[in-house]
């Protein structure tokens, strides 16, 4: 569901943008009633004053600028792959989510393309220094198999740990009997395999599993990051970590992921791209639509100048 939440706002903006793009091509009156009509100019005047209207223009401009520079690196096949991944992840809910937002499948594809274009811009503006890649390599944890028992309270989790200690209890049986994690309970608490980049496993569970040895379980209850209870975590196995050289290309992608997760860093890069494209907004009411990008780039440039002056 995380992927859907990330693009939901973009879907709305893209949908409104489709309306903006055709202004002037249709009738000047877009809605009529016995009490009065709504004209394109009146609709535009109202919409451009709203945050959605401002962001709509920003996304349309960013898409145009980045597509011109990096569109060759974002194919229809890339968009289709991301689209199919989300549709598969959400199953029947995918169509429901689209219907609830009033967006089309094409709107969603457009939002995916925008995200991929931003990623290409980040990649082109990133210095993949050995130091930055080595840090990511040192922090990386390879594919891990772990099992959990989720309890409602810390005391309940301590009881399970005591039973495992005193009676050499069967972790799988205890998970099937007591765990509140419905997805893993039927599998004896076993989670889908994950590595340190996974976003589907509770962050505290990941940390606990990485700190354990194979076959060992947590000696103390692990509080869920989501505050949904306390876990008893067992690490089953962990794959051997590949060498730095074997992971070098993956490390570059992880570095891009790292930057993409920081909105401020992305805004700086987009701001630089907009500056190179000499973007000029004609409507004074929309002059600040790109401010978060241009200000971020200006602030970054000023900070670098201060460092150079020292």
Secondary structure, 3 states (H helix, E strand, C coil): CHHHHHHHHHHHHHHHHHHHHCCCCCCCEEECCCCCCEEHHHHHHHHCCCHHHHHHHHHHHHHHHHHHHHHHHCCHHHHHHHHHHHHHHHCHHHHHHHHHHCCCHHHHHHHHHHHHHHHHHHHHCCCCCHHHHHHHHHHCCCCEEEEEEEECCHHHHHHHHHHHHHHCCCHHHHHHHHCCCHHHHCCCCECCCECCCCCCCCHHHHHHHHHCCCCCECCCCEECCCCCCEEEEEEEEECCCCCHHHHHHHHHHHHHHHHHCCHHHHHHHHHHHHHHCCCCCCCHHHCCCCHHHHHHHHHHHHHHHHHHHC
